[in-house]
Amino acid sequence: MNKIVKRLLIGIACVAVVLVGGFYAMFHNELATLQSMKKVDDYALYTMEYKGDYGFDDFLATGASTDAELIQFVSTKLLKGIPVEFSIPNLGCSTFNAATPDGAKIFGRNFDLTYSPALFVKTQPDNGYASFSTVNLGFLGYNEEKLPDGLLSSIITLAAPYAPLDGINEKGLAIGVLLIPTEATNQQTDKIDITTTTAVRMVLDKAATVDEAVALLKQYDMHSSANSSYHFQIADANGKSVVVEYVDNEISVVEMDGNWQAATNFLLTPGDYDFGKGQDRYATLEKTLTENKGILSEAEGMNLLKAVSQPLHLNDDNEMTGTQWSIIYNQSELSATISIGMKYDTPYTYNLNK
């Protein structure tokens, strides 16, 4: 009898080893990704390095015309069927590009919204450029009561590569997306469809220059998220910048006039529009950048973001609202300096090469 029990236990142990080995073989990249996550600020700010392939080339081959289609793709491709929430509420932001006194190119961005934990993620696809990008985890269903502080609770963050709002890649190309409060963009041609955040991912993964980024965007039909419209400021390490907008479902590329460019939440394409906001923030950006001839140190760039930030306050729904993060990307040094929750005295700096 003891021999039978012993053999049975050995058999169970062998099966368990095979199952564990098979599970590890299937999910080792996902586990390594989740284990790389660190909470660096209690507001909260997390960092993560995405290991392995997140299937973006497969996405670009099929595309998505709605957030629901994107969710289906991400759930099947990355989360093995686990459902994921994906929603982009109204957001008010500011971006600009400039140069430092020593000639380095910088790109600044404020992200303004209700309270949302942030994830700063590094990706390095086999068929694309390495990049940093910032993700609002609120878009993936996280909040003050639900944070990715454990292995199981962080699984949904595997969808992060599909939800970037700004970033920089190894070629020094930077991008930020900003809301335009008007009718959603819904292009209808025979091109493959793409959504707001996947456009950001495509530019970071595939474009080295502004010209390449614009050419890529023109190859796809844009379908904007959250029943609204957006524009993108894109700047490269050579100092060129454009703002890409969609007006009446037609792409419009606004070139920089001088050695700097800025954007907030209204269209820059010439025309008579009765929507949009952020003109006061834009005026502050314009005044400072003009007076300094587009030359700012990183510290001065962060001070400019502070000047156009939205103070943290409780809105009518008792939600903490204001600037959630301010970030300066140094496109020459491939670094990023982040101030989370308006704590400008205690920023965090990361370098893509380290």
Disulfide bonds with the S-S distance in Angstrom:
none
